[in-house]
Amino acid sequence: MTPHDAKRPLQLNAQGQLRHFLSLDGLPRALLTEILDTADSFLEVGARAVKKVPLLRGKTVCNVFFENSTRTRTTFELAAQRLSADVITLNVSTSSTSKGETLFDTLRNLEAMAADMFVVRHSDSGAAHFIAEHVCPDVAIINGGDGRHSHPTQGMLDMLTIRRHKGGFENLSVAIVGDILHSRVARSNMLALKALGCPDIRVVGPKTLLPVGVEQYGVKVYTDLAQGLKDVDVVIMLRLQRERMQGGLLPSEGEFYRLFGLTTARLAGAKPDAIVMHPGPINRGVEIESAVADGAQSVILNQVTYGIAVRMAVLSMAMSGQTAQRQFEQENVQ
Amino acid sequence: MSLSILGARVIDPTSGLDSVTDLHVSEGKLVGLGAAPAGFSASQSIDATGLIAAPGLVDLNVALREPGYSRKGTIASETRAAAAGGVTSLCCPPQTKPILDTSAVTELILDRAREAGHCKVYPIGALSKGLEGEQLAELVALRDAGCIAFGNGLRSFPNNRTLCRALEYAATFDLTVIFNSQDHDLAKGGLAHEGPTASFLGLVGIPETAETVALARDLLLVEQSGVRAHFSQLTTARGVQLIADAQARGLPVTADVALYQLILTDEALIDFSSLYHVQPPLRTRKDRDGLREAVKAGVVQAISSHHQPHERDAKLAPFAATEPGISSVELLLPLALTLVEDGLLDLPTLLARLSSGPAQAMRIAAGELKVGAAADIVLFDRNASTVAGENWLSKGQNSPFLGHCLPGEVRHTLMDGHFSFGG
């Protein structure tokens, strides 16, 4: 006997369009490509004098951040504004939950204010799934990062960065370096690269920072940085949190930098035209040398720019998918 | 009241009886098997043709939630649910509020259970005061009040020396200690089995070694102290192997598993459904198969529900913020019959693991159909089915099996000769 856990495509509507954006798991390559193509078209909007399109006029987008963020929150706000939506941002960690209000009640209240879309960041893995499934299924839910699980818009902006700089994914070698274990960015990148057909995905780090069974993503594991970087086209460095020194995961920042920090010398082992990425915020001298972060091969600031376009793409696609689903359900009721 | 149960297939795993015959009950006792005793006249009789009669089930772990957590369940509601699952005797764990570490709490539980009258309740007392692992609870006073055994739940002793002394003290008075072996530090913050599923979902893992490291230590301390020990809620194949090895070298330890661990694996977590959030966690297919084999071989003598009812809100949050546990006692017999359907166990062996096995592990006078013993009997129809949740009695709706069609249907449960279910 098996439990009733048939995997439902929670984030797709009856026509296979996005209605929530929770995770890259199970999304077809065509849909990921559509997100990238749509984001490409929005990049032009960002370059115009008047940076607005009317796609979400009259809609209310609510950013609900249960965890601190600057970059992600700001780029989501800008993305929604450039789509002409009304935007409100709540840093819930400092308001309702300290009064004892649950996640469930916070979101139900916001839903009652007729929000059309929630962008949610939360420190618990699965929080966005929980909201889409049990709290507000009729509001489009965009995952702005949940625990260690998923950060799908970061994953897609990384893919846009790679595609714009490398043209595609078919012949690439990509190395993801550092704290894979705690990283939702790494998980989303591994899923996206696999789905888009990247043939050589590598993860590099000490065993204490690699999740058990990471091979399930179709990646090769390296514990030596020089080997992991050899002839790669793309290096994605991950942020190392200071608290990782506690509990025996690492002896010191210095030892980590000596073994896994990206320096000019280390980067020389990659292809000459390799690009260097980082989801930010960077720790100079902990996982990356300043000369690399600010160097010619770094595309770290391009990632931020592309992040707005990707978020515009995801917001507009999910809003139209959710609207279509509601119309479909209403017609079927009548 | 006197009662005759006519024409059932009577299975008693202890005596090996398995035949179509009659049972006669008078004044709460089983007075006849086959022919009625001289002078017996039944005031009521049940035509049990086509049904199976077996000893009432003995469940070694049913959280009754009272005192302290009556929003999740009460002694009345959960013992009634247990009777519907075929249970006539159950042990309740010490995680109440206040903790079950005083005679007063023991007596309160026993009084309320008697008042409800659905099941015989055998409290498991706290091994240490407040389950803190620092000072011993008054074990002998608790025994005298009615505690059947002592445990510290998943809260391990912070200090091996204190644990060792607790075991020696318990051994002095021939008390049974129940271990839920899990290393506190290795399991810290964990939500799911450490493996590919937890990694994929970004949930903090609990490694297999959280169980095996603690279990190996506990077995050595049991051996040294000579305490009577039972290992509860094993989850790993390596863990049951350690138990088997200890038994093979002559250590008389017993063990149980949670029934759901024989059915579910950590793959069920893939949608983040909090219904599958349990502690210790669901493990891999390999572990489940190892547990199943250990149950079959008799290394594990008891299958228990490890019933944990919850109110709705306890499960209505992101996975990490939910409370662990499955409301499961009500489905004990139908869910266990899936093991017979799967071909793992024959029916008498299954019934042994659900009645005589656990009764012997806790030295409870139950689990057999013996003339002169209490008439604790379950009558069920193997060929009917149970739609889980159709007539739900537990206060906890937190079962992933709700809506499932399960084999077999409990028709009547008799405790001390009166109907505790299906009168």
Interface residues (C-beta under 8 A of the other chain):
Chain A: M1 P3 H4 D5 K7 R8 L10 D25 T102 L103 F104 H122 D124 S125 G126 A127 H129 F130 E133 H134 D146 G147 R148 H149 S150 R184 R187 P211 V212 G213 V214 Q216
Chain B: E194 G195 P196 A198 S199 F200 L201 G202 L203 G205 I263 L264 E267 A268 I270 D271 F272 S273 Y276 D313 L316 A317 P318 F319 A320 A321 T338 E341 D342 P400 F401 G403 H404
